[in-house]
Amino acid sequence: MSSGEFRTWRKSMGLKQKDAAEVLGLKKRMIQYYEKGERDGKRVSIPKTVRLACYAVMQGIGDFDGNDVTPLSDDLRSSGDDDS
C-alpha cells in the first residue's frame, strides 16, 4: 500500500486523520507520516499490520477480541474532511 493508496482508503471510508488514527490504534501523527510517505526526510513504509487493519475496517470490523466482531461505529465516519 502506497502513501497515496493509504490516503485514498481513509477518504473512501469518510474518516478524518484523527478518526483513522483512533480506528487503527495509532497516533494522528503516524497517519500523517503514512500519507506523506516520509518522516524527517526518510521514507516511511506502511506496516503489514496497518494494511491488514485497513482491510478489516473496510469490511466493517472495528475490533476482534477472540469471541466477537463489532462493526465500525458510524460516529467515527465523517461527512466532511478537514485534514489535508
Buried (B, 14 or more C-beta within 10 A) or exposed (E): BEBEEBBEBBBEBBBBBBBBBBBBEBEBEBBBBBBEBEEEEEEBEBEEEBBEBBEBBEEEBEEEEEEEEEEBEEEBEBEEEEBE
